[in-house]
């Protein structure tokens, strides 16, 4: 008996469907890997714990904070006075990225200026919608 010549449409259709499934699986794998990388980078931005930490503390003669301490949800300015400088120096809270806030405050006991970095997601107990308002220098949900 002679073999049929021509295209085996059923086999071609199955092959196309198989290729389509492989493409969908590969796309899903890439998306999953990218999502994992974003989550890892976001949590590593502030170390393993994601807690706030002090960057530095400056000894000054007097210090005043317009948002009255470490207030991550209120934009503020710490104003310091030093005996060897004739005018006050101001440090305003600001956002470094979409989630990282730099908070300036005055230590109540030592009267020192303190700069703290914090993730807005950490201070909102892991709320993934929390962002740092770049225009206002404060955390928002």
Buried (B, 14 or more C-beta within 10 A) or exposed (E): EEEEEEEEEEEEEEEEEEEEEEEEEEEEEEEEEEEEEEEEEBBEBBEEEBEBEEEEEBEBEEBBBBBEBBBBBBBBBBBBBBEEEEEEEEBBBBBEEEBBBBBBBBBEEEBBBBBBBBBBBBBBEEEEEBBBBEEBBBBEE
